[in-house]
Amino acid sequence: MAIRTPYRPLRGISAVVALLAIGAVGCSDVSDAVDSAKDGAKKVARQRSVFSLSIGDCYNPNGKVEGDTFAVEIVPCGEAHAGQVVGEFDIDEEKTYPGDDAVSAIADERCPVEAGKSAPDTWALPKGVDLFYYTPTKESWATGDRAVTCTYTKESGKFTGSLKADLKPEQTAYLKGANAVYDALWANQSEEDYVEDDLDGYKAQAKAVTAALDAHLEGLQDIEGTEVGKLREQLEKTAEQWKKAANATDADAFYIAYDPAFTGLDPNKTVAARKELGLATTVPADDAEVWAAT
């Protein structure tokens, strides 16, 4: 987690460093020094307060990805960069600073939603890119800071290009429905490992997934394509199993329905439809690992 802290101008300090570098070299190295100074000056000119970040901005942190930060280097998305802003919101529901853990919990809940508006296809994310966020600290909260900035950032290395998707209506409709199904699955997961210990909790999860699947299936009805049609038929059968799980009278009945219900959401079964729609077709490693174990 990157923690937002009050902005402190860095322009003067960096400019002095660049100027000292020029004066410290011999004549034979003047050309290299000038090039280096130009690069340094460009980086200085691109410095922006973390408070001024906007959705779509591509940037490089001044230091490690995680930890307190004052400013970042804004760069064109066509250049190599470590992160891009994909969402933002204000914490308006709290009058006093709720604490670091509470602020992080709010960001954990809301940033995926906000990021999904700019970059809805998580399959298309470059390898190693994860969701991070800048949040208020206790000190910045006292100055009126309430903003949370959500970013997709590569903790090690950089990537090139904007993550903001220019999608067709059918692609948007598919992703909206599919993302909602998996969100319902994971957001409502019981903390208990066994159904016997929390049947009501597991049934609540099944009910949430059922509702999301019904909405997804409704959206798929307006999308043409042979593979999309096959996926719709398969998801209709999957939805029936989730409904049985949601209405299970005991743990045994739940288990019987849950196995084919969960297997029916295997993302590998969506690859052909995604290809037909022109979407990314490589299953994220984390998802592939989950369903490989079933």
Residue frames relative to the residue before (quaternion, step in Angstrom):
aa qw qx qy qz dx dy dz
M 1.0000 0.0000 0.0000 0.0000 0.00 0.00 0.00
A 0.2491 -0.7440 0.5997 0.1577 3.55 -0.93 0.88
I 0.2325 -0.8012 0.5419 0.1022 3.54 -0.71 1.08
R 0.3544 -0.7365 0.5379 0.2066 3.55 -0.77 1.01
T 0.0227 -0.7804 0.6249 -0.0050 3.55 -0.98 0.88
P 0.6990 -0.4740 0.3042 0.4407 3.63 -1.17 0.38
Y 0.5226 -0.6678 0.4524 0.2763 3.54 -1.03 0.89
R 0.0305 -0.7620 0.6464 0.0220 3.57 -1.06 0.81
P 0.4605 -0.7123 0.4422 0.2915 3.64 -0.52 1.12
L 0.1803 -0.7989 0.5682 0.0807 3.56 -0.95 0.92
R 0.4332 0.7486 -0.4374 0.2462 3.57 1.25 -0.32
G 0.6960 0.4902 -0.2913 0.4363 3.61 0.74 -1.02
I 0.6595 0.5121 -0.3090 0.4553 3.57 0.89 -0.93
S 0.6914 0.4774 -0.2901 0.4582 3.59 0.83 -0.96
A 0.6314 0.5390 -0.3350 0.4456 3.59 1.00 -0.78
V 0.6358 0.5229 -0.3258 0.4650 3.59 0.97 -0.80
V 0.6374 0.5262 -0.3256 0.4591 3.57 0.95 -0.87
A 0.6573 0.5110 -0.3103 0.4588 3.59 0.94 -0.87
L 0.6694 0.4974 -0.3010 0.4626 3.58 0.92 -0.87
L 0.6392 0.5178 -0.3274 0.4649 3.59 0.97 -0.77
A 0.6187 0.5519 -0.3496 0.4363 3.57 1.03 -0.71
I 0.6413 0.5246 -0.3296 0.4527 3.59 1.00 -0.78
G 0.7126 0.4798 -0.2617 0.4399 3.55 0.85 -0.95
A 0.6676 0.5454 -0.2974 0.4104 3.58 1.17 -0.45
V 0.6673 0.5244 -0.3068 0.4308 3.61 1.19 -0.19
G 0.5222 -0.6182 0.4872 0.3283 3.53 -1.31 0.36
C 0.7201 -0.4679 0.2960 0.4183 3.56 -1.30 0.29
S 0.6586 0.5346 -0.3224 0.4201 3.56 0.99 -0.81
D 0.7228 0.4169 -0.2360 0.4981 3.55 1.20 -0.45
V 0.3402 0.7815 -0.4769 0.2148 3.57 1.29 0.14
S 0.6472 0.5404 -0.3279 0.4260 3.58 0.92 -0.91
D 0.6714 0.4814 -0.2916 0.4822 3.57 0.93 -0.93
A 0.6470 0.5256 -0.3209 0.4497 3.55 1.01 -0.82
V 0.6422 0.5201 -0.3224 0.4616 3.56 1.01 -0.83
D 0.6450 0.5127 -0.3206 0.4672 3.57 0.96 -0.87
S 0.6552 0.5104 -0.3074 0.4645 3.54 0.96 -0.87
A 0.6526 0.5154 -0.3086 0.4619 3.55 1.00 -0.87
K 0.6296 0.5296 -0.3349 0.4593 3.57 1.03 -0.77
D 0.6436 0.5120 -0.3167 0.4726 3.55 0.98 -0.86
G 0.6598 0.5082 -0.3061 0.4612 3.56 0.98 -0.87
A 0.6554 0.5140 -0.3110 0.4578 3.55 0.99 -0.87
K 0.6363 0.5271 -0.3293 0.4569 3.57 1.04 -0.81
K 0.6520 0.5094 -0.3143 0.4653 3.56 0.98 -0.84
V 0.6311 0.5297 -0.3297 0.4609 3.57 1.02 -0.81
A 0.6764 0.5084 -0.2945 0.4441 3.57 0.92 -0.95
R 0.6891 0.4799 -0.2743 0.4686 3.55 1.19 -0.53
Q 0.4510 0.7003 -0.4545 0.3157 3.60 1.21 -0.02
R 0.0149 0.7859 -0.6167 0.0417 3.56 -0.93 0.95
S 0.5376 -0.5879 0.4945 0.3476 3.55 -1.15 0.58
V 0.5361 -0.6139 0.4638 0.3474 3.57 -1.07 0.66
F 0.5771 0.5909 -0.3735 0.4223 3.59 1.22 -0.41
S 0.7167 0.4669 -0.2510 0.4532 3.60 1.15 -0.54
L 0.4079 0.7243 -0.4717 0.2939 3.59 1.24 0.06
S 0.1174 -0.7890 0.6017 0.0400 3.56 -1.06 0.83
I 0.6479 -0.5125 0.3880 0.4087 3.56 -1.21 0.48
G 0.7550 0.3402 -0.2810 0.4851 3.55 -0.86 1.01
D 0.5396 0.6313 -0.4033 0.3842 3.60 1.20 -0.42
C 0.1902 -0.7370 0.6366 0.1244 3.55 -1.04 0.85
Y 0.0272 0.8365 -0.5392 0.0936 3.57 -0.86 0.89
N 0.2732 -0.7047 0.6222 0.2041 3.50 -1.44 0.17
P 0.4217 -0.6941 0.5130 0.2779 3.61 -0.81 0.90
N 0.3978 -0.6745 0.5570 0.2766 3.57 -1.19 0.50
G 0.7819 0.1428 -0.1288 0.5930 3.55 0.39 1.22
K 0.7913 -0.2691 0.2197 0.5031 3.55 -1.15 -0.61
V 0.6045 -0.5716 0.4174 0.3657 3.54 -1.21 0.58
E 0.7703 0.3234 -0.1727 0.5217 3.57 0.89 -0.96
G 0.6273 0.5363 -0.4080 0.3904 3.55 -1.14 0.70
D 0.6961 -0.4443 0.3432 0.4475 3.55 -1.30 0.02
T 0.0091 0.8015 -0.5977 0.0177 3.56 -1.03 0.74
F 0.3426 -0.7509 0.5370 0.1744 3.54 -1.15 0.69
A 0.8033 -0.0394 0.0967 0.5863 3.55 0.93 -0.94
V 0.2013 -0.7543 0.6104 0.1339 3.55 -1.29 0.32
E 0.4613 -0.6489 0.5249 0.3009 3.53 -1.32 0.28
I 0.2430 -0.7654 0.5810 0.1326 3.58 -0.59 1.16
V 0.0105 -0.8077 0.5886 -0.0324 3.58 -0.83 1.00
P 0.5880 -0.5304 0.4465 0.4166 3.60 -1.20 0.34
C 0.5391 -0.6536 0.4180 0.3278 3.59 -0.92 0.82
G 0.5960 0.5744 -0.3598 0.4307 3.58 1.24 -0.35
E 0.6303 0.4816 -0.3302 0.5116 3.57 1.31 -0.19
A 0.6242 -0.5298 0.4116 0.4004 3.55 -1.25 0.41
H 0.1022 0.7902 -0.5946 0.1074 3.57 -0.87 0.94
A 0.5098 -0.6753 0.4568 0.2746 3.53 -1.26 0.44
G 0.8386 0.0566 0.0058 0.5418 3.59 1.06 -0.61
Q 0.1321 -0.7594 0.6296 0.0969 3.51 -1.37 0.31
V 0.4377 -0.6865 0.5197 0.2588 3.55 -1.00 0.89
V 0.0450 -0.8290 0.5571 -0.0168 3.57 -0.73 1.08
G 0.8134 0.0471 -0.0438 0.5781 3.60 1.21 0.12
E 0.0189 0.7856 -0.6185 0.0046 3.53 -1.25 0.42
F 0.0949 0.7713 -0.6267 0.0575 3.54 -1.23 0.58
D 0.4029 -0.6905 0.5439 0.2551 3.55 -1.30 0.30
I 0.3814 -0.6796 0.5719 0.2561 3.57 -1.14 0.66
D 0.0189 -0.8527 0.5201 -0.0458 3.56 0.10 1.32
E 0.6301 0.5978 -0.3286 0.3710 3.57 1.17 -0.47
E 0.6989 0.4317 -0.2620 0.5065 3.59 1.26 -0.22
K 0.3274 -0.7544 0.5368 0.1884 3.60 -0.85 0.96
T 0.7685 0.2023 -0.1204 0.5950 3.58 1.08 -0.71
Y 0.6483 -0.5260 0.3651 0.4121 3.56 -1.18 0.49
P 0.3281 -0.8055 0.4633 0.1699 3.60 -0.51 1.16
G 0.6201 -0.5297 0.3586 0.4542 3.60 1.24 -0.17
D 0.6498 -0.5538 0.3577 0.3783 3.56 -1.15 0.62
D 0.6752 0.5042 -0.3057 0.4433 3.59 0.87 -0.91
A 0.6654 0.5023 -0.3038 0.4610 3.57 0.97 -0.86
V 0.6368 0.5167 -0.3248 0.4712 3.57 1.01 -0.81
S 0.6515 0.5083 -0.3124 0.4686 3.58 0.98 -0.83
A 0.6364 0.5304 -0.3274 0.4544 3.58 1.01 -0.79
I 0.6339 0.5192 -0.3246 0.4725 3.59 1.02 -0.79
A 0.6697 0.4906 -0.2952 0.4729 3.57 0.94 -0.90
D 0.6216 0.5499 -0.3354 0.4457 3.59 1.01 -0.80
E 0.7015 0.4720 -0.2609 0.4658 3.56 1.03 -0.82
R 0.7963 0.3727 -0.1741 0.4435 3.55 0.81 -0.99
C 0.5952 0.6037 -0.3752 0.3750 3.61 1.05 -0.62
P 0.6339 0.5165 -0.3647 0.4454 3.66 0.90 -0.69
V 0.6331 0.5264 -0.3240 0.4660 3.58 1.07 -0.75
E 0.6878 0.4747 -0.2833 0.4704 3.56 0.87 -0.98
A 0.6455 0.5249 -0.3207 0.4527 3.60 0.97 -0.82
G 0.6307 0.5650 -0.3215 0.4238 3.55 1.09 -0.74
K 0.5972 0.5640 -0.3635 0.4394 3.58 1.20 -0.37
S 0.7345 0.3914 -0.2192 0.5092 3.58 1.08 -0.72
A 0.8020 0.0877 -0.0081 0.5908 3.57 0.97 -0.89
P 0.0616 -0.8740 0.4815 0.0225 3.59 0.48 1.19
D 0.7053 0.4349 -0.2802 0.4847 3.61 1.11 -0.47
T 0.2160 -0.8096 0.5352 0.1072 3.58 -0.08 1.29
W 0.5500 0.6040 -0.3995 0.4161 3.60 1.20 -0.35
A 0.6884 0.4986 -0.2739 0.4499 3.58 1.13 -0.62
L 0.4663 0.6873 -0.4490 0.3294 3.60 1.23 -0.05
P 0.5318 -0.6131 0.4671 0.3509 3.61 -1.03 0.70
K 0.6109 -0.5652 0.4065 0.3770 3.57 -1.13 0.62
G 0.8018 0.2896 -0.2232 0.4726 3.55 -0.94 0.91
V 0.5664 0.5881 -0.3887 0.4269 3.60 1.26 -0.07
D 0.0066 -0.7986 0.6004 -0.0416 3.57 -0.82 1.04
L 0.5655 -0.6050 0.4474 0.3376 3.54 -1.31 0.31
F 0.0004 -0.7729 0.6330 -0.0448 3.55 -0.82 1.10
Y 0.1041 -0.8081 0.5727 0.0898 3.58 -1.22 0.07
Y 0.3358 -0.6721 0.6200 0.2261 3.50 -1.33 0.56
T 0.0345 -0.8130 0.5808 -0.0233 3.58 -0.81 1.01
P 0.6065 -0.5422 0.4197 0.4026 3.60 -1.22 0.31
T 0.2843 -0.6941 0.6244 0.2179 3.53 -1.26 0.49
K 0.6977 -0.4350 0.3373 0.4585 3.57 -1.26 0.09
E 0.6691 0.5080 -0.2978 0.4534 3.57 1.01 -0.85
S 0.7074 0.4482 -0.2828 0.4677 3.59 0.85 -0.90
W 0.5550 0.5953 -0.3844 0.4356 3.59 1.20 -0.55
A 0.6470 0.5403 -0.3109 0.4390 3.57 1.00 -0.85
T 0.6895 0.4496 -0.2782 0.4949 3.60 1.19 -0.45
G 0.6701 -0.5144 0.2936 0.4475 3.59 1.29 0.11
D 0.4619 0.6914 -0.4417 0.3370 3.59 1.26 0.03
R 0.0416 0.7996 -0.5958 0.0622 3.57 -0.77 1.09
A 0.5390 0.6924 -0.3608 0.3162 3.57 1.29 -0.17
V 0.1403 -0.7307 0.6616 0.0930 3.51 -1.21 0.74
T 0.1372 -0.7853 0.6018 0.0485 3.56 -0.83 1.03
C 0.2064 -0.7984 0.5599 0.0798 3.58 -0.63 1.17
T 0.0063 -0.8175 0.5749 -0.0331 3.57 -0.81 0.97
Y 0.2995 -0.6580 0.6439 0.2504 3.49 -1.33 0.44
T 0.0382 0.8321 -0.5421 0.1104 3.56 -0.48 1.22
K 0.3166 -0.7150 0.5934 0.1909 3.51 -1.16 0.74
E 0.3808 -0.7700 0.4673 0.2091 3.56 -0.43 1.23
S 0.7811 0.1255 -0.0677 0.6080 3.57 1.13 -0.64
G 0.7945 0.2179 -0.1839 0.5362 3.57 -0.65 1.10
K 0.3662 -0.7205 0.5480 0.2155 3.55 -1.32 -0.10
F 0.2012 -0.7480 0.6119 0.1601 3.56 -1.33 0.13
T 0.3418 -0.7406 0.5491 0.1821 3.56 -1.25 0.36
G 0.7312 0.4055 -0.3156 0.4487 3.55 -1.07 0.79
S 0.5219 -0.6415 0.4714 0.3064 3.53 -1.24 0.50
L 0.4009 -0.7118 0.5287 0.2303 3.54 -1.10 0.75
K 0.5136 0.6459 -0.4233 0.3741 3.56 1.26 -0.25
A 0.2929 -0.8051 0.4999 0.1269 3.54 -0.61 1.17
D 0.2207 -0.7226 0.6397 0.1411 3.53 -1.17 0.75
L 0.0136 0.8735 -0.4812 0.0730 3.53 0.22 1.34
K 0.4772 -0.6218 0.5396 0.3074 3.51 -1.29 0.50
P 0.6764 -0.5138 0.3302 0.4117 3.62 -1.15 0.49
E 0.6799 0.4864 -0.3058 0.4557 3.60 0.91 -0.83
Q 0.6206 0.5267 -0.3415 0.4699 3.59 1.10 -0.62
T 0.6473 0.5195 -0.3060 0.4663 3.55 0.99 -0.89
A 0.6584 0.5160 -0.3070 0.4538 3.57 0.94 -0.90
Y 0.6535 0.5109 -0.3168 0.4599 3.57 0.95 -0.85
L 0.6970 0.4863 -0.2778 0.4478 3.57 0.79 -1.03
K 0.6125 0.5525 -0.3489 0.4448 3.57 1.01 -0.76
G 0.7069 0.4580 -0.2631 0.4704 3.56 0.87 -0.94
A 0.6765 0.5001 -0.2976 0.4513 3.56 0.87 -0.95
N 0.6587 0.5090 -0.3164 0.4549 3.59 0.91 -0.88
A 0.6438 0.5343 -0.3229 0.4425 3.57 1.01 -0.79
V 0.6206 0.5452 -0.3402 0.4494 3.58 1.07 -0.72
Y 0.7193 0.4290 -0.2614 0.4798 3.59 0.79 -0.96
D 0.5840 0.5516 -0.3710 0.4659 3.58 1.13 -0.55
A 0.6586 0.5057 -0.3035 0.4673 3.57 0.96 -0.89
L 0.6309 0.5496 -0.3286 0.4382 3.57 1.03 -0.78
W 0.7823 0.3633 -0.1908 0.4686 3.58 0.69 -1.07
A 0.6496 0.5347 -0.3316 0.4269 3.59 1.00 -0.71
N 0.7536 0.3710 -0.1964 0.5059 3.58 1.17 -0.56
Q 0.3537 0.7587 -0.4816 0.2595 3.55 1.22 0.35
S 0.4655 -0.6867 0.4889 0.2698 3.55 -0.89 0.93
E 0.4816 -0.6581 0.4970 0.2964 3.55 -1.17 0.59
E 0.6068 0.5486 -0.3498 0.4565 3.57 1.25 -0.26
D 0.4667 -0.7012 0.4698 0.2643 3.57 -1.01 0.81
Y 0.7790 0.2947 -0.1446 0.5343 3.56 1.13 -0.62
V 0.5618 -0.6249 0.4361 0.3220 3.53 -1.03 0.89
E 0.6084 0.5866 -0.3494 0.4046 3.58 1.01 -0.81
D 0.7029 0.4758 -0.2635 0.4584 3.58 1.10 -0.68
D 0.8046 0.0684 -0.0338 0.5888 3.60 1.24 -0.25
L 0.0318 -0.8378 0.5450 -0.0092 3.56 0.64 1.12
D 0.6551 0.5192 -0.3234 0.4435 3.60 0.90 -0.86
G 0.6502 0.5192 -0.3163 0.4555 3.57 1.02 -0.79
Y 0.6664 0.4881 -0.2970 0.4790 3.57 0.95 -0.84
K 0.6414 0.5108 -0.3249 0.4712 3.57 1.04 -0.72
A 0.6174 0.5368 -0.3424 0.4620 3.58 1.08 -0.69
Q 0.6219 0.5239 -0.3313 0.4786 3.56 1.06 -0.74
A 0.6603 0.5089 -0.3050 0.4604 3.58 0.90 -0.92
K 0.6382 0.5250 -0.3259 0.4593 3.58 1.02 -0.77
A 0.6566 0.5102 -0.3051 0.4642 3.59 0.98 -0.85
V 0.6595 0.4951 -0.3074 0.4748 3.58 0.97 -0.85
T 0.6150 0.5530 -0.3393 0.4482 3.58 1.03 -0.78
A 0.6660 0.4991 -0.3013 0.4653 3.57 0.88 -0.93
A 0.6633 0.4996 -0.3027 0.4678 3.58 0.97 -0.86
L 0.6465 0.5149 -0.3165 0.4655 3.58 1.01 -0.78
D 0.6293 0.5323 -0.3392 0.4534 3.58 0.96 -0.79
A 0.6641 0.4883 -0.2993 0.4806 3.58 0.99 -0.85
H 0.6378 0.5303 -0.3203 0.4577 3.57 1.02 -0.81
L 0.6622 0.5063 -0.3003 0.4637 3.57 0.94 -0.90
E 0.6231 0.5319 -0.3406 0.4614 3.57 1.05 -0.71
G 0.6695 0.4971 -0.2957 0.4662 3.56 1.01 -0.82
L 0.6503 0.5321 -0.3144 0.4416 3.58 1.05 -0.71
Q 0.5428 0.6414 -0.3972 0.3691 3.60 1.16 -0.46
D 0.7170 0.4423 -0.2444 0.4801 3.58 1.10 -0.64
I 0.6250 0.5240 -0.3415 0.4671 3.60 1.29 0.05
E 0.3012 -0.7711 0.5388 0.1559 3.56 -0.71 1.10
G 0.4668 0.6684 -0.5046 0.2841 3.54 -1.25 0.46
T 0.5420 -0.6470 0.4364 0.3118 3.54 -0.99 0.87
E 0.7085 0.4596 -0.2637 0.4661 3.58 0.84 -1.00
V 0.6135 0.5291 -0.3451 0.4739 3.56 1.08 -0.67
G 0.6296 0.5353 -0.3238 0.4607 3.56 1.06 -0.76
K 0.6489 0.5083 -0.3121 0.4723 3.56 1.00 -0.84
L 0.6476 0.5139 -0.3176 0.4644 3.56 0.98 -0.82
R 0.6296 0.5385 -0.3332 0.4502 3.57 0.99 -0.80
E 0.6525 0.5077 -0.3137 0.4670 3.59 0.94 -0.85
Q 0.6649 0.5036 -0.3021 0.4616 3.58 0.96 -0.87
L 0.6814 0.4871 -0.2852 0.4660 3.59 0.99 -0.83
E 0.5754 0.5662 -0.3816 0.4503 3.59 1.16 -0.49
K 0.6510 0.4890 -0.3048 0.4941 3.59 1.04 -0.80
T 0.6344 0.5313 -0.3208 0.4608 3.57 1.03 -0.82
A 0.6416 0.5344 -0.3206 0.4472 3.57 0.99 -0.86
E 0.6232 0.5415 -0.3431 0.4479 3.57 1.04 -0.72
Q 0.6537 0.5073 -0.3121 0.4668 3.58 1.01 -0.75
W 0.6413 0.5097 -0.3257 0.4720 3.59 1.03 -0.75
K 0.6236 0.5287 -0.3369 0.4670 3.58 1.08 -0.69
K 0.6333 0.5154 -0.3283 0.4748 3.58 1.02 -0.76
A 0.6492 0.5097 -0.3176 0.4668 3.57 0.98 -0.81
A 0.6531 0.5242 -0.3119 0.4487 3.58 1.00 -0.82
N 0.7513 0.3696 -0.1938 0.5113 3.57 1.16 -0.62
A 0.3354 0.7730 -0.4828 0.2385 3.57 1.28 0.21
T 0.3676 -0.7506 0.5130 0.1956 3.57 -0.97 0.89
D 0.7928 0.0576 -0.0507 0.6046 3.58 1.24 -0.29
A 0.7222 -0.4591 0.3003 0.4212 3.57 -1.30 0.22
D 0.6321 0.5445 -0.3425 0.4322 3.59 0.98 -0.80
A 0.6602 0.5001 -0.3006 0.4730 3.57 0.93 -0.89
F 0.6265 0.5358 -0.3337 0.4572 3.55 1.06 -0.76
Y 0.6569 0.5244 -0.3127 0.4424 3.58 0.85 -0.96
I 0.6437 0.5441 -0.3207 0.4320 3.57 0.95 -0.92
A 0.7185 0.4245 -0.2467 0.4926 3.58 0.97 -0.85
Y 0.6513 0.5765 -0.3214 0.3744 3.55 0.99 -0.87
D 0.6131 0.5828 -0.3619 0.3918 3.58 0.95 -0.79
P 0.7336 0.3709 -0.2574 0.5080 3.66 0.69 -0.93
A 0.5843 0.5817 -0.3749 0.4239 3.60 1.16 -0.53
F 0.6987 0.4565 -0.2677 0.4813 3.56 0.85 -0.98
T 0.6426 0.5248 -0.3182 0.4587 3.58 0.96 -0.88
G 0.6308 0.5651 -0.3220 0.4232 3.57 1.11 -0.70
L 0.6773 0.4665 -0.2865 0.4914 3.57 1.25 -0.36
D 0.3039 0.7578 -0.5187 0.2535 3.60 1.26 0.20
P 0.4241 -0.7393 0.4564 0.2554 3.63 -0.55 1.11
N 0.5408 0.6181 -0.4078 0.3989 3.59 1.16 -0.43
K 0.6399 0.5413 -0.3221 0.4401 3.58 1.15 -0.57
T 0.6634 0.4948 -0.3082 0.4692 3.59 1.26 -0.13
V 0.4417 0.7429 -0.4326 0.2566 3.58 1.26 -0.27
A 0.6687 0.5091 -0.3130 0.4424 3.61 0.85 -0.93
A 0.6622 0.4886 -0.3063 0.4784 3.59 0.96 -0.84
R 0.6283 0.5298 -0.3330 0.4622 3.58 1.01 -0.77
K 0.6377 0.5202 -0.3254 0.4657 3.58 0.96 -0.84
E 0.6529 0.5194 -0.3085 0.4570 3.56 0.96 -0.88
L 0.7075 0.4469 -0.2494 0.4875 3.58 1.10 -0.72
G 0.4960 -0.6769 0.4191 0.3466 3.58 1.26 -0.14
L 0.4795 0.6559 -0.4377 0.3852 3.57 1.18 0.58
A 0.6816 -0.4629 0.3607 0.4371 3.57 -1.29 0.23
T 0.2118 -0.8239 0.5208 0.0718 3.57 -0.98 0.84
T 0.5555 0.5832 -0.4113 0.4268 3.61 1.22 0.20
V 0.3778 -0.7355 0.5173 0.2207 3.57 -0.55 1.17
P 0.4964 -0.6528 0.4744 0.3201 3.63 -0.80 0.93
A 0.6081 -0.6152 0.3660 0.3432 3.55 -0.96 0.90
D 0.6476 0.5274 -0.3299 0.4400 3.59 0.92 -0.85
D 0.6684 0.4894 -0.2980 0.4743 3.59 0.95 -0.87
A 0.6385 0.5337 -0.3275 0.4475 3.55 0.95 -0.91
E 0.6551 0.5236 -0.3124 0.4461 3.58 0.99 -0.83
V 0.6346 0.5416 -0.3320 0.4401 3.59 1.00 -0.84
W 0.7566 0.3875 -0.2295 0.4740 3.58 0.73 -1.00
A 0.5603 0.5848 -0.3976 0.4313 3.61 1.17 -0.34
A 0.6686 0.5072 -0.2921 0.4586 3.56 1.18 -0.58
T 0.6181 0.5599 -0.3493 0.4272 3.61 1.22 -0.22
